[in-house]
Amino acid sequence: MVRARVLVRAEFCAALRLANPEFTAEENQQAFGVCFSAHGHGHNYLIEVAVEGEIDAATGLVVDYAVLDSILREQVVAPLDHRNLNQDVAFLRGVVPSSENLCRICWERLLQALPAGLELVEIRLQESRDHEIRYFGPDS
């Protein structure tokens, strides 16, 4: 069995405010700093998804890039791009939209949509040039 890792990337822009409704304003300010701003803020995100699988002997592919691009676009980019993550995205209702939580929820959405035989191994979410999260799944 010969395996390989395939990566795809996409960009999306979104507005958000980090706030826990169970916290006081002071606790939110302490926990989230400027990200607790009353009017929110935004990021130009770069998401990278890595999957692994067997290289098909007939095609030489683990998966066609177009298939992964389509899944990433449908499950992540389309529902999040140019949205307010606190208000516009049903699957984020009640979730503090931190990059860590975005990775966790994107993992769940991507996992359900991947073709059989592919293993989701990593999501990297870059929210700025200097800040990123790498997520390896709930069991890592």
Stockholm file with secondary structure:
# STOCKHOLM 1.0

chainA/1-140         MVRARVLVRAEFCAALRLANPEFTAEENQQAFGVCFSAHGHGHNYLIEVAVEGEIDAATGLVVDYAVLDSILREQVVAPLDHRNLNQDVAFLRGVVPSSENLCRICWERLLQALPAGLELVEIRLQESRDHEIRYFGPDS
#=GR chainA/1-140 SS CCEEEEEEEEEEEEEECCCCTTSCHHHHHHHHGGGGCTTCEEEEEEEEEEEEEECCTTTCCSSCHHHHHHHHIIIIIHHHTTEETTTTCGGGTTSCCCHHHHHHHHHHHHHHHSCTTCEEEEEEEEEETTEEEEECCTTC
#=GC SS_cons         CCEEEEEEEEEEEEEECCCCTTSCHHHHHHHHGGGGCTTCEEEEEEEEEEEEEECCTTTCCSSCHHHHHHHHIIIIIHHHTTEETTTTCGGGTTSCCCHHHHHHHHHHHHHHHSCTTCEEEEEEEEEETTEEEEECCTTC
//
